[in-house]
Amino acid sequence: MSQIQKAMAMLIATFHKYSGKEGDKTTLAKNELKDLLNAELGDILGKADDKAAVDKIFEDLDSDGSGCVDFQEYATLVACITMLCDEQLGKK
């Protein structure tokens, strides 16, 4: 597999590592998202211990108002964070 294919597989596997613990395996509930943010993105975002901050992130990601974060919404988060990291690296 190419590097980008490996990255895509990793993104998919990471989503499914956290999804389904509280029900639907194709979505992330709020606590599942919090666990993912802390474990996988804590170095970038900081720990998601602030309930209001987690609520706001969840609300912003849940673009369809379904009460959960689906894979497309998760992928949007990862893409946005990746673009921000690229901007920061480009300034150095």
N, C-alpha and C positions, 0 to 999 in steps of 0.2 A: 504494500500500500504506500501511496505517496504521503508526504508529511501532512498535507491538508486533509486527506482521507483519514489519517490517524487522529487528527484533531477533531474531525467531525464525529468519529466513532467515540472519542473520549467525551465530547459534549453530550452525546446521546446516552452513553453509559452513566455519566454523572447525574443527569436528570433522573434516570430510572433507579439510581441508587437511593434517591430520596423520595421519589413519588410512590404513592400507593401504601405507605405506612399507615395512613389514616383513612383509607378508602380507595378511591379510584386510582388505579396504577398509571393512568395517562395524565394525571394532573398533580400539582403540588398544593397542598393545603397550607395555611399560613405557618403553622409550626414546622412543616417540612421545608418550606422556603427559608425560614429562619435557620434551621439546621444546615441547609445547603450554603447559605450566605456565610455563616460562621466557619464552617469546615473548609469550604472551597475558595471563598473570596475574602476571608477575614483579614488576610495580609494587605489587601488592597482597600477594602471598605472599612476595616475595623470591626470589632465585635458588634453584632446586632442584638445588644442587650436592651436597648431602649425600645420599649413596646410601641411608643408613638412613631418612632422612626420605622420600625418593621411594618406597622400598620400603613404608613404612608407609602413605603416601597411596594407593599402588596397591592394597595389600592391603585397606584400608578401602573403596575404591571398588569393587573386584571382589566385589560382594556374592553373586554366584552361583558364585564359585570357578572360573570358566572359564579363568583365567590371562590374561585381557585385560579391557579396559574397553569395554563396549558403549555405544551412544548413550544409553540410559536411565541408566546409571551416570554418564556424563559430565554429562548434564542435571541429575542430582541434585547433583553437585559444584557446577555453576554456580548452581543454585538456592540451595544452602546458603551459598555465598560472597556471593551477592546479598543474602540475608537478614542476614548479618553486617554487610555494608556499610550496609544500611538501618538497622540498630540503631545503628551508630556515627554515622551522619549524624543520626539522631534525637536523639542526646545532645548535639549541638552547639547 
